[in-house]
């Protein structure tokens, strides 16, 4: 049984999502896009978010995201441009993680315990290259993971200039689905499989006329897509996925965001249907409060219902996170979060609370 004083009623994620829906008429995190009212393509080369920043995104992180702009001797913005048509970028994250002990006494009165763990790890080390082969028409993009496990994450050609602000992408890339959160362990990313660790080969076409955004990607084993309405103070979107490899896996979800004053709220609900008939749901809610420029307070709630045929109190997994993230000056982020994890008491590892401290360097 899920024994947790933190367990929030089953309907809460729907309430959080509804707030965003009724106030409406997926690596800058999605809350920054919602806070500014921009589409992902405003600040990222990949139209659906993540990876290298555009020229606009580079200026934004220097002049508006951080608490202060530390000028160099020439008092100019740093430029990642190697030439008029070639530019680079990078993300580098180091985390210090403390996992706290957790004990359990089973029915045989045998006490088991998970001891404290201390981990220091590089969680992201990526290098980006963009070559505008024909400016405003065709470019090549390359995203290489250097650490912790060297691998190519994205490599695609990008054709601009289609009608309705359209584009065509072919190659290896991150697939469109939901909010592109940087944390792959969030349930809405981990259980759906749309993480930074799971790019695929295929083609993607998208259109971004006015306040609307639409994209669909086709690979050898699945089709996925996003439709969204983006406004200055919020957005509302729908995601879907269907396996095409002979299996009967499919999923769909709703995501929404709201920005008002210093508050930015995100919500996402995903329904997953597996080929053995098992149905699951993942929920995510996030509250951000801008204490002052460059310092953000964050709370998140994650819930994973592993089997809709089983009462959620028996096998539901939840995680509550609270912390702050600071951008003291351009290209540098500090973050500290405390995570409370709750699952069936017999699973020691998934009941260990954690504290994480992160350093993030980017340009």
Secondary structure by P-SEA (a helix, b strand, c coil): ccccccccccaaaaaaaaaaaaaccccccaaaaaaaccccccccccccccccccaaaaaaaccccccccccccccccccccccccccccbbbbbbbbbbbbbbbbccccbbbbbcbbbbbbbcbbbbbbbbcccccccbbbbbbbccccccccbbbbbbccccccccccccbbbbbcccccccccccccccccccccccccbbbbbbbcccbbbbbbbccccccbbbbbbcccccccccccccccccccccccccbbbbcccbbbbbbbbbbbccccbbbbbbbbbbbbcccccbbbbbbbbbbbccccccccccccbbbbbbccccccccbbbbbbbbbbbcccccccccccbbbbbbbbcc
